Amino acid sequence: MSTLLIRNARITTLDPTTPQADALAVHDGRVSAVGEEGQVRGALSRAGLEAGRVIDAGGRRLVPGLNDSHTHLIRGGLNYNLELRWDGLRSLADAMAMLKAQVDVTPAPQWVRVVGGFTAEQFTEKRLPTLAELNALAPDTPVFLLHLYDRALLNGAALRACGYDRNTPDPPGGQIVRDTAGNPTGLLLAKPNALILYATLAKGPRLPIEYQANSTRHFMRELNRLGITSVIDAGGGFQNYPEDYQVIEQLHRDNQLSVRIAYNLFTQNKGGEVQDFQRWSELLQPRQGDDLLRHNGAGEMLVFSAADFELFNEPRPELPPGLEPELHDVVRLLVEKRWPFRIHATYDESITRILDVYEQVNREVPFDGLHWFIDHAETITPRNIERIRALGGGLAIQHRMAYQGEAFVQRYGADAARHTPPVRRMLQAGVPVGAGTDATRVASYNPWVALSWLVTGRTVGGLSLYGEENLLEREEALRLWTQGSAWFSGDEGRKGTLGVGQLADFCVLSSDYFAVDDAAIADITSVLTVLGGQVVHGDGEFGPLAPVLPPAMPDWSPVNRFGGYHVGGAATGLVAAHAHMHAHGAGGCRTHTHSHAAAHAVPTSEPNAFWGALGCSCFAF
């Protein structure tokens, strides 16, 4: 590999030996020198190396690549091209205009999906659309709108597509809201079990596997645009191993990953959790893989009985008495197999019972340095933080309160919210802490929204949650997104800083994170993202340095018109969307000169299930 030299940068290394620099060199995927430009060039010369590529950063801030310690990239990537993102929008009117534009170009039998990443509180209107508005906007095209994990809105066409009618029973823990005649209105509620929401979403058409790879590449490039170079994937419901990991493994084999991924396996079978992990432990060794794709153990679901969800607009769920014996059997198996593990736990009451089990297992089979951690932990107490420290565990936090803070305050009060989660207390206790998003459904994948929340204590709707005692300085927050998260995949000492010998993952920022006003932190992007010394994203003058990404498939994908996160709050691509309209019904396409799917073979084994009669075949060219 050639040597890369970055010069004329304001580099925050997070390495105490050289905290600031203006140049760094990369060789064989790792940082080979960092410091003043003259020193770096001298170090290259002494090593017998010559800079094969020199990039002038133009005086911009350069930081280590960001690492999301809790996200759902693998699952999210499979469907990213099908989803219209409302992440970052400030106006419901803009959101609905985007929705209408997408409805107009989406062929039957496809759905238009807005799947999480936003909250009604971010809109100036402070509300969601009504079902009447959805039905007027889309009388024939199914529309599915997921708001956090508390509700979904379906128009009449989506209800018909799902087969929901007056005879459809409510599932356990969920509610199908009905009119006076008993007919579903289109509102689905988690009460508090979100199974009804993602089970309904799973009824929609899926991308054929040929396009899931393209979709995943677009999602990774979107994360690169925001400075993310690593993630720890927490699995997810309806995310089965090995079936749903074929795409990411093929991209890895084809050298098309632009994000490093450490993945945890999430049990899918209530009552069969031990069997799931026993079977998987025979397929995978602990930490099996390489620097780009690596197994990271079990979780975030270890046993269904321990899942307490996080809907702050609903009462805290009481977990069943079967939690302890079920969790004991799974955790003992994992410790015996030396599998790292993580577990979802929102409330301190849940964490107390979980730690009781962990301490018991540790007495039987010592953890002995095995990495394990609690995810979320919004209401954890100092006592349980200390118990985690004593057992050698960690805490992975996310900015879910930035999206649900208003609901928490309404239920529990402003005083209770001041330390939810108690990030400062976690750090003072010396527990490993890593930051993340829990994207894509519960919150947006944008790390800068999470960094803004850590620094300002404000929700995306503007509510101030925390006092000064629970706010972080900007460098502290950045460390949680770099060094902090590295511990959670066993990569401490290999990534998270820009010291010599570290993996050469970094990003050059659109604005100086350390200088912009608080209100501008969430609008930062990366203009240059580098993974292992290779450019994976470039914007503006750095755009030509990045590999060309094929258009999103299918051609009517919302990604082609609207992209992903809407930096600055305005709807990206709204005007352009109106230009891509079919000139003569299904017979012509003003953007392309070729004809539609009726005239071309579709490269999937299920053309009727995916494209429908009116699908545009622009994807094939």
Secondary structure by P-SEA (a helix, b strand, c coil): cbbbbbccccccccccccccccccccccccccccccaaaaaaaaaaacccccccccccbbbbbcbbbbccccaaaaaacccccccccccccaaaaaaaaaaaaaccccccccccccccccccccccccccaaaaaaacccbbbbbbccccbbbbcaaaaaaaccccccccccccccccccccccccbbbccccaaaaaaaaaccccccccaaaaaaaaaaaaaaaaccccccccccccccccccaaaaaaaaaaccccbbbbbbbbbccccaaaaaaaaaaaaccccccccccccccccccccccccccccccccbbbbccaaaaaaaaaaaaaaaacccbbbbbccaaaaaaaaaaaaaaaaaccccccbbbbcccccccaaaaaaaaaabbbbbbcccccccaaaaaacccccccccccaaaaaaaaccbbbbbbcccccccccaaaaaaaaaccccccccccccccccccaaaaaaaaccccccccccccccccccccccbbbbbbccccccccccccccccccbbbccccccccccccccccccccccccccccccccccccccccccaaaaaaacccccccccccccccccccccccccccccccccccccccccc
